[in-house]
């Protein structure tokens, strides 16, 4: 069968159309594949980022829990150490744990070594909160009211029989004396016991103000008196 020239033309058009169609299908398929890969990578990156954020949050939570636990352990050790020291002082000086705890805590708060604090209270009042001397010294640390008012202006005579008030003012006064005398604990104790006027008067004429009080307090004591 003989074909006309027009038939060749039409057949060529069909072939070219099919070829263009195949190209478009291939292009669309390639574009679709690229899009799919891109979407997959984006989703993978997003999931990875979420995973990293979740891991970071977990690390922060664990670190916070660890810090909290460490702080609680440190506090527990400090409380246990305090309890052991208080019981030791209570046993050595034969006083109740509540009074021993008060002396220890106030001494630490005022920057005075607890060992020196216990020694002073023992010599001054024999641990009697109601102790009163013939010259009017009051309480555990045997404070004179005028002296106490240098540290707390509104304190009353009866107020000095309060355990914590008396210890706080007495220990603060002794610590101040140690500082004023350049760390000389013996001299500070003499001033505490005899008063600054008497001690300075004796020293001004070349006399030793020692009266044995400092030896009673410091026998066997090697501390510096204060806590830096």
Secondary structure, 3 states (H helix, E strand, C coil): CCCCHHHHHHHHHHHHHHHHHHHHHHHHHHHHHHHHHHHHHHHHHHHHHHHHHHHHHHHHHHHHHHHHHHHHHHHHHHHHHHHHHHHHHHHHHCCCHHHHHHHHHHHHHCCECHHHHHHHHHHHHCCCCCCECCCCCECCCCECHHHHCCCCCCCCCHHHHCHHHHHHHHHHHHHHHHHHCCCCHHHHHHHHHHCHHHHHHHHHCCCCCCCCHHHHHHCCCCCCCECC
